[in-house]
Amino acid sequence: MNFDISLDLYKIFVTIVDTGSISGAARKLFITQPAVSMAVKQLEERLGKPLFARSPRGVKPTAEGLVMYDYLCRAFGLIDAAEKKYTEMAELKKGEVRIGAGDTIMRRYLLPYIEKYLEINPAINFKITNRTTFGTVSLLKTAQVDIGFVNLPFEEDLSLEVTECVKIRDCVIGGSKYAHLCKKGITFPDFKNLNLMLLERDSNSRRAQDRFASLNGYMLSPSIELGSSDLLTDCVKINLGVAVVTKEFTDIDGVSVFEIPIKPEFPERAVGMIKLKGVGLSYAAGSFAAFTQTKL
């Protein structure tokens, strides 16, 4: 049965019970006494049972009225709790940000933002899932994360909203054994005489590298394929070979790691933030998403 009764009528009823009189409820709610009486009449008519027993000394709730009062107090308590929780989240006193991102993006780009954000909003929790670009897209589409940070470009997807965060460019690095190549540089055909190390084929960065090499008439054929740029850099430091990595996310110190110029240069790419198009973010997730668009 649907009584279609407004919360205002229920609020007046509860206030009458709390104050013990119609006049007391009128004073507390800042409305007229006739308005309170009319509200009680409407409520009783719609419910079909009297809520109060009238006497010269005032009104007292009936047995049915007491049951109604008990449930309504709990209901209004839940509404109050919901409003407080909403306010806490809106003011970033509580909340959670669920992020999907690759290993290198997480370590080299996102961690500094998370650190600074938590200094401002220490009550916010982060849930982070480490995936490749394509794994992050899958997490987003299955609602397991709020936002993702990925290597661009990737195939256009009309269900996603993409925001560019930072420009990046791939480069070639080598250890001390290959330092002599820093002056003269290399071309793609020179890779056949070098021990080439690349990211695994399922990474979006690797696909971009393969695509650019193919456009220049060369197929990259690495002897070592690894899951992260940091591992590639570690291998470079012990002179296992040369590697293609993201320049902005690599510590090129000129002592154990050297940049080796290559012609033509790899094209500029970007790290992007992705979210589902048309799906709103929580206050915490939206706030962090906006924060990543600022400069630290």
Buried (B, 14 or more C-beta within 10 A) or exposed (E): EEEEEEEEBBBBBBBBBEBEBBBBBBBBBEBEBEEBBBBBEBBBEEBEEEBBEEEEEBBBBBEBBEEBBEEBEEEBEEEEEEEEEEEBBBEBBBBEBBBBBBBBBBBBBBEEBBEEBBEEBEEBEBEBBBBBBBBBBBBBBEEBBBBBBBBBBBEEEEEBBBBEBBEBEBBBBBBBBBBEBBEEBBEBEBBEEBBBBBBEEEBBBBBBBBEBBEEEEBEBEBEBBBBBBBBBBBBBBEBBBBBBBBBBBBEBEEEBBBBBBBEEEBEEBBBBBBBBEEEEBBBBBBBBBEBBEEEE
